[in-house]
Amino acid sequence: MKRVMIVDDALFMRQMISKILISEGYEVCSEASCATEAVEKYKKFKPDLVTMDIVMPMMEELDGIGAVREIVKLDPQARILICSVMGQQSLVVEAIRAGARDFVTKPVQPERLIVAVRNILNNT
């Protein structure tokens, strides 16, 4: 069973993504509500995939793109899927350049999320 970590500052979004992934047979091994927590939990849990919100409140030095960079430094093979609202194309491009593998838009469509997760996990 593939293990996923969900990173989003919104609890309802983490719950929604978790429900979708669990219904498809994935294990949600960890959740994080901010970028620094995401990096620390990545080190601890070593998930097969991370779903990453890129716009989170700047309560710290890292944002979602910074977390992508830090995780990729730790693990160049990290599989990161960006979850972003429409209108943030420049941030999505920056996250992809930083090492993310793909993106889905919010509100997350279950079918699109599962296709993206499968593609990332099967193409590495």
N, C-alpha and C positions, 0 to 999 in steps of 0.2 A: 504494500500500500504506500503510495507516494504521500509525503508529508509537506504541508503548506503552512507558511506563516503569513498572517494577514496584518497589514499595517495601514491604519487609517485613524485619524483623530476622532471620527464619528463612530460611536458605539453601534448605532443602528446599521451603518454601512458594514462594519466588521461582522455583525450578526447576519446580515443578508448574504454576504459573500460566503461566510462559513456555512450557512444552511445550503446554499447551492452546491458548494464543493463536497460537503458531507453526503448529500443526496446522490452524488456521482461516484462515491466510494473513496474519496480522498480523506486523509486524516489532517485535521487542523491541529498542528503541534504547538502553535503559539500565536499570540496576537500582541500587537504593540500599538500604542496610541500616539507615539511621537518618533522622530527619526533616531534620536540617541538610543532610545529603548529598542528600536528595531535592530540597530547594529549589535547591541549587547546580546539580544535574544538570538540573532543569527549565529553569533559565536557559540552560544550555549546549545541551541537546538539543531543547527545545521540542516535546515529544511531543504527539500528538493526544489521548492519554488517559493518565491515571495510575491505577494500582491502588494503593490506600493502606491499609496496616495502621494502625489508630489506636492500638493499644496496643503500644508498643515500650519497651524499657528506657530509663529517664530518665538517660542518660549525658550529656545535654546539656540545654539550655534549652527545646528544642522537643520536643513529642510529635507524634503523627500529626495531631491536630486543629490544632495550631499550624502544622504544615507545610501543611495545607489552607488556612488563613488566609493564610499568606505567599505561597503559589502564586497564590491568587485575587487578592491585592494586585498581584502581578506581571502577572497575566493574568486579568481578570474573566471571560473566556470559557473558562477552563480547564475541562477535563472530567475530573473525579475520581470514581473508583469506590471506595468503602470496602469493605475486606475485614475482617470482624470475626467473632469467635466469638459464639455465642448468649450472652445474659445481659448484653450490653453495649449494650442499647437506648438508654440515656440518652446514651452516648457517640456512638452512630450519629446520633441526633437532633441532637446538638450539631455533629457534623461536617457534616450536611446543612445546618443553619443557617449554618455557616461557608462553605458554597459547594460541597460535594460534590453530585453529581448523583443517586447511587443507592448501594445497598450489596448485597453478597452475604455470606452467612455462611460461616464456616469450620466444618468442612472444605468447601472449595470444590467445588461440583458443576459439572462442565464445561458442562453444558447451561445452567444458570442463569448462569454467568459469561459465556458467549457471548451469551446473550439480553441481559444487562445492558450489555455492551460495545456490541453493535449498536444498542441503543436509545439509548444516550448519544451515540454517534457519528452516528446518523442524525437525531437530534432537536435539532440545534443550528444 
